[in-house]
Amino acid sequence: MTKTVSVSLLKRKKNFIIYSFFFFNQSIESEKWKLSHDNLDLKHDLDSLISFINTAKRTGKWDSKRLQLKTVSIDRIIGITNDETQTTIPLHKEIQYRDERIQVLQAEIEQLRKTQDELTKQVEIFIF
């Protein structure tokens, strides 16, 4: 009797292990399918962005209306949330604005360096 109970328990344990592996395998296959489709969507987005950039280079305009993305929002790519300005932005204006902003920031940095140098000299005089 103990032998049959023992064999029966072993069969149950074996069946449980097989059952567990089956569901574990199903879970892995499901995750694999999801990752495969996510990868395809990302490849689509990459192709769309490459086309978008090439068009912008050629025409000099950001034409985001034609940009169709599956995983990434257009706002994350372009950084614009206003629908009125999202349609078409001339690249030269965007570059000009950024250049002007860089010049302002560089002037601020230079002014801060001068202030720092003056304060350093004052501290050195005070300490010695």
N, C-alpha and C positions, 0 to 999 in steps of 0.2 A: 504494500500500500504506500509506503513512503517513497518507493521508487517511482510509482506512477504519479504521485504528487510532485515529486522532484522533477520528473520529466515534463509534467504539465506546466510547472512553474518556469522551467527552461524554455518551453515553447512560447509561453506568454511573454517572457522577457525578450525572446528572439523576435516575436511579432511586434512588440512594442518598439524595439530598436529599429526594425525595418520600417515601421510606420513613421517613426521620428525622422529617419533619414529621408523618407519619401517627402515629408512636408518641408524638411530643411532644404532638400533639392528643389522643390517647387518654389520656395522663397528665394533661393539663389537665382533660379531661372527668371522669376518675375523681376528681380532687381536688375539682372543682366539685360532683360528686354527694355526696362525703363531707361537704364543708362545708355543703351544703344540708341534709343530714340532721342534722348537728350543730346547725345553726341551729334546726331543728324541735324537736330535743330540748331545747335551751335555752329555746325559747318555751314548751314544755310545763312545764318546771321553773318558769319565771316565773309561769305561770298557776296552778300548784299552790301556789307560795309565797304568791301574792296571796290565794288561797282560804284557805290555812292561817292567814295573818295576820288576815284578816277574821273567821274562825271564832274565833280567839284573842281578838280584840277583843270579839266578841259574847258568848262564853261565859266569858272570863276564864281559860281554860286552854290550855296548849300540848298539843294532841292530835297528837303526831307519828306515831302509828300509822297514821293515815289519809293521811299525806304520802307521796306516791309520786313520787320524783325519778329522772330518767334520767342526768343528768350530774354532779350535785353530791351529795355524801354528806350525810345528815342531820346527822352530827356536825359538819361544817363550818358548817352553818347555825345549829344550836342551840348547839353547843359542849359537848355532853354525850356522854360515852362509856359511862356506866353504864346498862345496859339497864333496871334497876329504876326509875331516876329519869327515864328517857326517855319513858315512856308518857304521863304527864300531870303537868304542873307548874303550880300556880296562879300566874298572873301577878302577883298582888298580893304573894305571898311573894318572888318573884324581884325585884320592884321594891323591896320593903322591904329585902331583903338588900343590894341595890346602893346604896340610899340610906344605909344604915348604914355601908357600906364607904366611901362618899364622905365621910361625916362624919368617920370615923376618919382618912382620908387628908388631909382639910382641916385637922384638928387637928395632924397630924404636920407638915404644911407650915407652919402657923403657928408651931409650936415650933421648927422649923428656921430660920425667918426671925428669930425672936427670938435664937436662938443665933448666927446670922450677924451680926446687928446688934451683939451684945455683943462678938463677936470683932473686928469692924470697929473698934469704939470702942477696944478694947485695942491693936490694931495702930496706930491713929492716935495714941494716947497714947505708945506705945513709939517711934514714928518721930519725933514732934515733941518 
